[in-house]
Amino acid sequence: MSAIVLPGPLQRRVESAAAAFLAAPGLPHVDFSRPAGEPALVPADSLSWRIFRNPVALFIGGVAAVILELAEPRVRSGVWDHTSFRSDPVGRLRRTGLAAMVTVYGARSTAEAMIAGVGRRHAAVTGTADDGRTYAADDVELLDWVHATAGYGFGEAFHRFVRPLSEAERDRAWAEGAEAARLYGALGAPTSQAQWAAQLAAMTSKLTRSPVVFEFLQIMREAPALPAAARPLQRMLVRAAVDLTPPAVADVLDLDRRHGLRPGEAAIVGALARAADRLMLRSSPAAQASVRLGLPADHLWR
């Protein structure tokens, strides 16, 4: 399908809002169009470049990934006790979103430097989980789980709401994340759909219910991530994320149908996600990274 370009004033407004989300005070400035010619961790013809350009799938997938993270007691304590989810959820969303964009679209040198910084911060995070186990944020098992939940969340959101991916494409998406996983220290992260299924089965017995999951969902429903008029839509996207929770994990967390999409809402979310997939934003990391590599800005929309 061809790219959508909105009428001039509306296109400029959307471009400005999208650029501002990743350029808020306190965030480092990243120029995805520089250095000219420098490749990213994954190539421009990758499936990852197409998945991560879609803001609707990213929002849904990101929330789904955090639900899975918070199901693991040690990860839950690390995230909830050492990050700003409760005090500054939108700031946290922006930082996480920028990190994802740099990992996929940033020049290799930029991505490597950012990931090294994350690793240094992780090395200082330790504590005791609510089940009594001690943890360290740079524990490989925990890094593997966090990386896997992100891979599942983003890929599954695209598969469910943008377009179905074949088994080969799903394997390809996992494999494309291998280098970033290694740099983050997730040395046993899955590189295929089968490996993800095996990891999920092995981890399920270690997951526990917690009110933190429901607190997180409430925060995400109410946080001013979208304009006030779009808050009902935001709540729908959070419900879509709940629907992505694998059934075995949903059972552990007591996430039932009340927390997921209501009748007819899946079609609305799908229509929105597919429309977002066609919206061409020249200010987006995807377009800017294409320009960096000497490709047309609309390379990914052709």
Number of C-alpha atoms within 10 A of each C-alpha: 7 10 16 15 12 14 8 8 9 11 17 15 12 15 16 14 13 16 16 13 18 23 16 13 10 8 13 12 11 16 15 24 22 16 16 13 15 17 18 22 22 21 14 20 10 14 17 22 22 15 20 22 25 22 16 24 32 22 22 28 28 24 26 28 25 21 26 28 25 26 23 22 23 26 22 22 23 21 17 15 15 14 13 14 17 15 10 12 19 19 19 15 20 18 19 14 19 21 18 17 22 24 23 28 31 31 26 18 13 20 22 19 11 17 19 14 12 14 16 11 12 18 12 11 15 18 17 14 17 13 10 10 10 13 18 18 22 21 14 16 15 20 23 21 24 22 25 26 24 21 27 26 27 24 23 22 28 26 17 18 21 22 13 13 15 10 12 10 16 21 18 17 24 22 18 21 22 21 15 19 24 15 14 22 21 23 17 18 27 27 20 21 20 13 16 20 12 12 17 19 13 10 15 14 12 12 18 18 18 17 9 15 20 17 12 18 21 13 17 21 19 15 18 14 18 13 9 12 8 11 16 13 16 23 18 21 26 24 24 28 27 26 22 22 21 13 12 14 21 19 13 16 21 15 18 12 12 9 17 20 19 12 7 8 15 19 11 13 22 20 14 16 23 17 15 18 26 18 19 23 25 17 20 20 26 29 23 23 33 24 20 24 20 13 15 15 20 16 15 20 19 9
